[in-house]
Amino acid sequence: MPSPQPRLDAQGLVRRFGGRAVVDDVSIRIAAGEIFCLLGPSGCGKSTTLRMLAGVETPDEGTIRVDGDEVEGPNVSVPPEGRSVGLMFQDFALFPHMSVADNVGFGLSGPRSEKRARVGELLERVHLSRHIDSYPHELSGGEQQRVALARALAPRPLVMLMDEPFSGLDNRLRDGIRDETLGLLKEEGTAVVMVTHEPEEAMRMGDQIALMRDGRIVQQGAPYNLYNSPVDKAAAAFFSDINVIRGTVRGGLTQTAFGDFLAPGYSDGTEVEIVIRPQHLKLDFHRSGLAPLPTAENGVPALGWVRRARYLGRESLVEFEMEFDGSRLQAVVPSVFLPRPNTPFWLLLRRERCHVFAADGPAGLRPTT
């Protein structure tokens, strides 16, 4: 059975400025009702990609199709208003001299009664019916964001493009507004491309995430896959703090404080880095003392000395100096646990959560056992 036609299909997008490609061979396919997050640091090309999709930036190469119709290519360039694309920006861009109703209905055409019905429907769905005659300055930031969402959805666009739309909201409001927005977009069946530099936001919102770096997509997939199977050390570090254990391959193995790690595919003498997140480094509370310990279920325990501990609310972060080589590793432990400096602990790591990469640059994921 053939796969359904994507709502948005962009292939091989390239945009150059001054001879430098700020977007380099970016391809995106999004189904109706799917939330696609372009994630990456400032300057990686994600906003330029969004502008090309919107039609306000012309790509040097590539094609864009909406519901199968080509809107950008070598011989066609449909203007933004003809692409059935909605836009939401950081600053909401509401008209201050217009009422909420007029703002929401601004892009609508057709009989007045139909426009009024559509405005009323959307304001009801974003819980702002009581503010239909209010003006933007009379609303809170969260309410203004919901008006901007209703206005963008009013013409029933096939694709919604969102450029960091929640960055101007107070942290206390952000989660609730994001969840409401996500629900409404799903109900409308709109394909969404959202630009963000916050991994947590991409994980919370996205069905698919494309991690961008230097104008290219370096990894794309479901949030679970990007978090648990990073393509390189930088990708792992973008989603959370990481510990890095360094070693050299000898006979297909890398010696560490936690025992030998398999390093398949790496030749002898290769410098490698074993990456593990702090929450996957465990303290062995059942054993004490400095005597050598037998191999545990999760590998060889390694001795570390507490250097500092910080309480973070629901958990604590403890930093250790390892007896093996003096390196520093961090462990996240639940609740209030603040051991004193220079206290020794045996540490264990979850080997199935470790990733091995070449130390001299990005490399494919290497399984460890």
N, C-alpha and C positions, 0 to 999 in steps of 0.2 A: 504494500500500500504506500503510495507516495506521501512524503511529508507535506504538511500544509504550507501554503505559500506564506513567507514571512511578511509581517506588516511593514517592517523596515529592513532593507537589504542594501548595505553600503559595502562596496568592494574596492580595495586597493587605493584608498584615499591618500593623496600626497599634497602637502602644502609647503611651499618654499618661501622664505624671506631672505633676501640678500644672498641667494645661492645655497642657503642652509635649509635642510628639510626639518621643519618643526613638527610636522606630522608625516610619518614615513610608512606607507603601505598598511594602513589601518583598515580592517574589515570587520563589519558588525552585521549580524542577522538577529532580528528580534521578532517574536511572535506577538499576536494580539494579547493584551493583558499581561505581558511580561515586563518586569522591571529590570533594566540593564544599567549597571553602574560603571561609569568610567572613573577609575580610582587612580590617584597618583599625586606626587608632590607638585607644588607650583612650578610652572614652566615646562611641564612634561608634554604638553600638546593637547590636553583633554578639552579645554575650552575652545581651542581652534577647531578641533574635531566637531564640537557641538555647533559652532557657527557655520561650518560647511553643511552639516545636516539641515540647519535652518534655512540656508540659502543666502545668508548675509556675508558669507565668505566663499569665494570660488576656488575649488580645488584645482591644482595643476594637473592632477591625474586622478582617475577613479570614476566610479559610477554610483549613483544613489537611486534606489527605487522605493516607492511607497505603494504598498498593495500591488506590486507588479508593474506599476507605471513608472517609467524612467523620468526623474525630475532633475537629474544632473548627470551629464556625460559629455563626450566629445562634441556632440551636435545639439545638445539641449541644455538649457538652464532655466528652470521654472522659478519665478520669483517667490519669495517667502509666503506671500498671501495665497499662492496657488498650490501649495504643497500639502494642505490639510495637516499642518503642524502647529501645535500650541507651544507657547514659550512661557517659562517662569524663571525669574531672576532673583538675585539676592535681595534687591531693594524693593521688591513687589511692584514698583512702577505704576501705582494707582494714580488716577487723575484727582488731584486734591479738590477741584471745583465741582466734581460730580458726586452724586449720591452713590451709595453702595449699589442700588439697583441699576443706575446708569453705568457704573463701572462694569458690572457683570454683563450687561446687555450691549456693551459698546461694539463688539465685533459681530453682533447678530444681524441678519437680514431677514426679510419676510414680513408677513403681517404683524401688526403691533400686538395683537392678542397672543400670537404664538410666541413672540419674544418675551412678553410678560409672563407667560406660563413657564417658559424655560428658566427665566431668572428666578421665579418663585420656587420652582423645583430644586434648583441648585442651592439657593439660600437655605431651604429647608434641610437639605442633605448636609450642609456644613454648619447647621445650627445657628444661623444668623438671620432668621426671618424677622426677628424683632428689630434688627438694625437696617431694614430695607431702605429707610429714608435718612439714615445717618450719613455722615461724611467721614472720609478716611482718618482725619485728625481726631475724631471722637472715638476711635477704636484702639484696642491694644495691639501690640505687635502680632500676637497670635491670631487675632481676628482679622487683621489686615492680610496676613498670609492666606487665610481661608478665603477671603474675598478674591485675592489674586488667583487662587486655585480655581474658584468658581468661574471667574472671567475666562481663564485659559481653557476650561472645559466646555464653556457655553456653546461654541460652534461645533461641538462633537469632533474634535480633531482625531485623526487616526494615530498620530504620534505626538507625544508630549516630550519636550526638551526642557530639562530643569538644570539650571546652573547654580549649584550650592544654595538651594532655595531656603534652607533652614538655618543658615549660618548667622542670620541676624536675630535669632530668637534666643530668649533666656533659656539656660540649660534646663530649668524646671519645667518649661513648657514644651521643649523640643521633642521629647519622646512621644508625648501624647499627640502633638500635631502631626508628626511623621506617621504615626499609626493611622490616624484619621485619613490623611492624604493617601496612604497606601491602599486603604480599604476602598476609598472612592474611585481611585484610578483602576483598581481591579474590577469594580462593579461596571465601570464604563467600558471595559475591554480595550483601554488605550495602551498602546506600546509606549514604554517610557525609557528615555535615556537620561540618566541623572549623573551630573558631574559632582564629584566630591573629593576632598583630600583626606577625609576621615574614615579610616578602616572600619570603625565601629558602625558608622552610619551606613556604609556600603553593605556590611554583613547583615544589618538589621533590615535594610530595604530591598536588597538586590536578589533576584532569582539567579542572575548571572552577574559576574564581576569581571571586568577587564582591567588588569593592572598595567598602567602605562609608565614608561621610563624613556626619556630622551626621544620622544616622538613616536615610539613603537609600543605595541602591546606585547609585553613579555610573558604574560600568562593570562589565560581566560578560562572561566568555568564557574561551577557552583561555589558559593561561599565556603562550604565544608572542604572542598577539594583545594582551594587556594590556601586555606589556613593549614590544613594537615598535610598537604603535598606541595610545598613551595618549590619553585623551579630553581631557586638559588638562595644564597644567604641573604641577599638584599630583600628578596621577596618575603622571606620568613620574618626579617626584622621590621618590615613595614607594618605587619599586623600585630606585633607585640614585642616586648623585650625578649632578648634571646641570650643564652649562654653559648660561648664558643670554646670548644676544647680542641686544641691544636695537636697535631701529631704528624709522623712521617710513615709512609707505607713501607713495610718490610715483609716480603713473602706474602703479599695480599692482605696483611693485617696492619692495624695501627695500634700501637701500645698507648694506653691511657691509665689514669688512676683507677678507672673502673674496669680494668681488664682490656683484653684485645678486642678490637672491632674489625669486622670484615670490611674491606674496601675494594669490592670487585670492580674491575675496569680501570683501576689505577696502577701504573707501573711502580716498581720499587724506586724509592727516593722521592716520590711525589709528596709534597706538603699538602695535607688535607685539614679541613675544619669540620668537626662534628658539632652540629647545632641542636640544642635542646632548649625548650622554653622553661622559664623558672618554675611554672606550676607542675612540671613533670620531673622535677628533681625532688626526691623525697628524703626526709630525715628518718633515720632508724631509731625510734624512741624505745625499742625493746631491748637494745643492747647498750652497754656503757663501757667505759674504760678505754685504754689505748692499745690493748693487746690486739694482734692480728685476728681478723674474723674469717670464718669460712665463706666460700662463695654462696651468695644468697640466690633466691629465685630470680631476681632481676639482674644478676651479674655480681661482680665483685664490689663490695662496699669500699668507699674511699673516705679517708679521714680528712676532715676540714675543721678549721678553727674560726669561730665567729669573730667577725671584724666589726659589724654593726647590724642593728635590727631596727626596722621602722614599722610602726603601726599604721595601716592604711584603711582601717574601718572594718570591713568584713574579713580582712586577712592581714597578714604581716609579711614583710619582705626581709629576709635574712641574708646577709652577704657573708660568704666564707672565703678564707684563704686556704687553698688545698695543700696538704702536706707533700703531695707527690712532686709538684713543680712550682708551687708558689702562685699559681694562677688564681683568679677570683671568679667565683660562681655565685649566682643568686638563686634562692629558693623561695617560692611563695607558699606559706603555710596558713591554714585557716585560723580564724579567730585571733585572740590576743596571745601571742607568743613572742616574747622579747628576751631571748637569752642574753646573758652578759657577754661582753667582748672577751675573747680568749677561751671561751668554753668549747671543748672539742665535741664533735658529732660525727657519726658515721653516716655517709650519704649514699643513696641509691638512685639510679636513674632508670626511667622506663625506656628500654632500648627500642621498642617499637615506635617510640615518639622521636627518635633521633634521626637526623639527616646528615649525610656525609657529602661535602662538596670540596672541589679543588680549592686550595687556598689562594691561587693566583687569579681568580675571577669566577664568573658564573659557570655553573655546571649543572648537569641533569641530576635529578634526585637519585641517590644511591641507597638501596635498602640496607639495613643493618640487622644483625642477628646476635 
